[in-house]
Amino acid sequence: MRYSKEFYHHTLYGFSALVLGIIYTCFLSLMPNSWFRDRDNYLVYANSAASIIDGYKEIGILFFNEPIFLYSNVLLERIIHYEYIPNIFVLMTSSVFFFLLVKYAKNFLTLMLGLMVSLVLPYLIQGELVALRQGIATSIFALSFFYIKDNKKIALVLFLCAFIHSIFFLFLFFWVLNFIFLEKMNFNKKLLLNFLSMMVFSFVLLVIAEILGLRQGAEYQGNVDIQNAGGAFVLFLVVFIYLYFYGNQENTKLYEFSLIGLVIFLAAYFLSPIAGRFLNTVAPFMIFLLVSRSTLMDLMVLVGLFFVFSILFINGSYMALLEIPAAQAMELFSHYVTGFFNL
């Protein structure tokens, strides 16, 4: 039986993606917990989730403190040693991201560029290595986004995701607004409405969080995320303008969600540190949209993003992810890479 050139092309692409995916997911998930910020807290969740749940129940705030995430820790702790639970979360999150990246990449070149950008883009890699609750919820939402056609059912998934990470209450609000109530509204009017809504929302969000007893409220106040200056605002404004005029509109929902997410981020950028958290979830969708075509302009944008964030990475942006000093991090990472590829 003779096979066509296209068959061999798809077979080679699939095999290459499989090997690359195994390397990517294992490389991220096997990194030691001691390296990363907040991993000590995740180890506490993993080892003491039942006690934490009881404590929240006593003061009546379990509903607002990610109960699904806590109960998932209780379940996993019965199956594996608690010290490995954060690594399992990283494996789950990175696997879903890579799977969807392979699915929507136009070719192997855009796949590689998208993967390279993901490794140096702080907003994305933070969701895979540090903000594990949000990363897990983002993965679940992303799968529902691409595989569930009914927007109301996706809203239900977002509601459940909010009990993994409370930022998804905000995503639920904007999803219902844009993809259920205002589904037929002119897209330009939608963008303007979202921009104004998020500006108003940013002023009151942290106050609401404190009043309701959300643990995230205090966390956001002390978390500057990655947006200390206005450089990220300018960069993502340029990305927004490019996608608005030249982005791939074949998948209308992906196009609209990416742009709405970016405009919400830009609206909140100077007003609330929650903007960075919001982009942690939107960034993967932005990458999926950028890799879905292979025009020269799309490739230039991906290369530009990689170039800019590589410079920032080299200059220490990765330190926002780490618990250990820079000098120690470089030495440990060098030994880790050598050991990983010598397996």
N, C-alpha and C positions, 0 to 999 in steps of 0.2 A: 504494500500500500504506500503510495506516494503522498507526502504531506506538503501543504503549501508553505510558502515562505512566511505567511502571516502566522501559521500554526507554530513554526519554530520561533518566530519573534515573540509570540505570547508566552510560549513555554519558557524561553530564556528569561523574559521579563518576570514571570511568576517565580521561577527558581531564584533569580537574583534578589527579588524582593523578599522572598522567604528567608534566605540567608541573612540579608541585611536586617530584616526585622528581628530575627533571633539575636543577632549581635547587639542591635540597638536596645531592645527591651532588657536583655540580660545585663548589658553594660550599666544601664541606669538602675535597675532594681537590685543589683548586688553591691552597690556602694554602701559603705557602713553607715548606720544610723547616727553615729557620733559626729559625723561631719556636718550634719545639716541642722539649721535653725528649726526649732519647734519639734524635732524628732523626739526629744525627751518627753514632751507633752503627749505625743502619740503613743509612746511606750507606757505612759501612765494610763491613757485611755485603754490601751490593749490589756493591761494587767489589772486595772481596777474599774472597768466599765460598769460592772454591776453595782459597786459601791457608789459611783458617781450618779448612776440612775436613781438609786435610793435617796441620795442627798438632794437631787433636783426635785424628786417627787415630794419630799417633805416641805420644801418651800414653794412648791407649785409652779416651777418654771421649766419643767422638763420639755413642754411643748415647744419652747423657744430655743432649745439648746440641742439641736440635732439628735433627736432620739433614735432615728433609724441608724445613724452612724454609730451611736453608742451600743445599740443592740447587735449591730453587725460585729462589733468587737467582742461582745459576749459570745456570739456564735463561733467566730474564728478562734477565739482563745481555747475553745473546747476541742479544736481540730489540730492546731499547730501551736508551738511555743510562742508566747506573746511577743518575744523580741523580733520575730520574723514578720509580724503582722504589717508594720509599715512598709516593709519590702514587698509584701504581697500587693499592697495598695499601689505602689509604684509600678509593679509589673502589670496590673490591671489597667491603669491609666495610660501608660506608655503603649501597651498593646492595642488599645482601642484607637489611640491617636494614629499609630503607624498603619493600622488596618485601613482607616478612613483616608489617610494620606495616599496609600497605594491605590485605593479604589478610585479616588478623584484626580490623581495626577495624570496629566495628559500623556506623558512618556517618562522614561527613566531619568532624563535630564531634569525635568521639573520635579520629579520625586526627590532626587538628590539635593536640588536647591532648596526645596521645602524642608527637607530633613536638616540641612545645614543651618537654615534660618532658625528652625525650632531649637537647635542646641545652643544658640547664642542670644535668642530673644528672651529677655528676663521674664516678661509677662507670661510666656508659654511654659518655659522650663520650670518656673516657680510652681505652676500647677501640678507638675509631674514629680517634683522632688521635695517641695516644702509645704505648700498648701494642699495637703493630701485629701482632706475632706472635699474641698472645692474641686480638685482634680477628679475624684471619683464621681461626684455629682455631674460634672461637666461631661464625663465619658458616657454616663447613662443618658443624659439629655441629648448628646450628639448622636447616639445610636437611634434614639426615638425620632430625632429631627430628620434623619435620612431614611428611616425605615417605616415610620408611621405617617400615613397621609392625612389623617384627621387632626386638624389643629387643636380641637377640643381635647382629644386624647393626649396630645403632647402637653397641653396645659395641665392635665392630671399628672403626667410624669414630672413636670416642673414643680407641682405642688409637693409631690413625694420627695423630690430632690432638695426642697427647702428644709426637710427634716434630716438631711445629710449635711448641708451647709446653708445657713440662713440667708446668704446673699441671693439665693434662688427665689425668695419671696419677691425680691425686686425684679428678677427675670420673669417671674410669673405675671406680675403686674403689667410689664411692658409687652409680654407675649399676648396676653388677653386683649390689651389695648390695640395692638397693631395687627394681629393675625386672626382675631375673632370679631371684636366690636367694629374696628375700622378697616376691615380687610379690603373693602372696595374703595377706600379713600385714595385720592391722588397721592402718589408716592412722595412728591416734593412737599406737600402739605403735611404728610406723616413725619417727614424728617424735621420740619420746623416745629411741629407739635411735640415731638420727642425731645428736641433740644430745649425748648422752654420748660417742659414738664420736669426734666432732669435738673435744670438749674434751680427750680423751686424746690424740688424734692431734696436736693443736696443740702439746702439750708436747714432742713428740719429732720433729716434722716438720723443723724447721730443722737439728737434729742429724743426722738421716738424710741431708738434702740435702748437708751438709758431708762426711759420711763417703763418700757415693757420688760426690762431686765435681761435683754439680749446680752450674752457674754461677748458677742462680736462688737458691741458698741465700744467698750473699753479697748478692745484689740485694735480697732480701726483708728482710734484716737492716738494710740502709740505707734502706729504703723504708717510710715511715710511711703510704704511700698517702694517704687523705683522712680518716682516722679518728682524728685527734689527740685529740679529746675524746669524750664519751659522747653527744653530740647525735644523731649518725647512728644509734647503737644504739637510742635511744628512738624516733626517727622510723620506723625499719624494723621495730621491734617493733610499733608501731601499725599499720603496713601489713600485717605478718604476721597480727595479730589480726583485722583487717578481712577479709583474704582468706580466712582460716580459716573465719570465720562467714558471710561474705557474698559471697565470690568466686565467679565463674562456674565451675560444675563440669561444664558440658556437655562440655568437652574434659578428661577425667579426667587424662590424662597431663600436660597443661600445668599443670593445677591442682596436682597432686601434686609435679611437679618444681619449680615456683615456690616452694611452701611448704617443701619439703625444702631447697632452696637457701637460702632465707631463714633457716631454723632452723640450718643449718650455719654461715652467716655470723654469726648472733647468738652461737652457741656459741664461735666462735673470736675474736670481736671484741676482747675484752680480753686474749686469750692469745697471739695471733699476728698479725703484719702480713699474713699470707697471706689473712686474711679479706677484705680489700679487693680483692685479686686475684680471689678466688672470686666476689665480688659483681659484678665486671666482666662475667663471663659470665652470671650469673643475672639481672642487671638487665633485659636485653632481654626475657626470658621473662616477667618480672613486668609489664613494660609491655604486652606482647601480651595477657596475661590481663586487665589492667585496661581495655584498650580494646575487649575483645571483647563488652562489653555497654554499654548507654547509659542505665542507671538513674541517678536523681538522685544516689544515694550514690556510684556509680562516678565520675560527673562531678565530684563534690565532692572525692573523693580525688585525682583527677588535677589539679584546680585547686589543691588544697592542696599537693601535691608541687611543682607549678610555682611557687607562691608562695614556699614555703620555700627551694627551691633557687635561685630567682631572687634572693632577698635575699642568700644566701650567694655567689652568682655576682657580684653587684654589689659585695659586700664583699671580693672577691678570691679566691674559691675556684678561679677559672680559672687563677690563677698557678701552681697545682700542675702544670698542663699545659705551661707555657711555659719557654723558656730565656732569654727577653728580659725586661728590667725592665718594671714595670707602666706607667709613663708612656710608654715607647716602644711598648709593646704597644697601648695605646689609640690612639695616633696612627697606627701602621701599620695597625691594624684598620679605622680610619675610612677611610683611603685605599683599603684593599682593598675594602671594601663599596661605596664610590663607584665605583671602577673596575670592579668585577664587574657592577654593575647598569647601567653605561654601555656595556657591550660591544655 
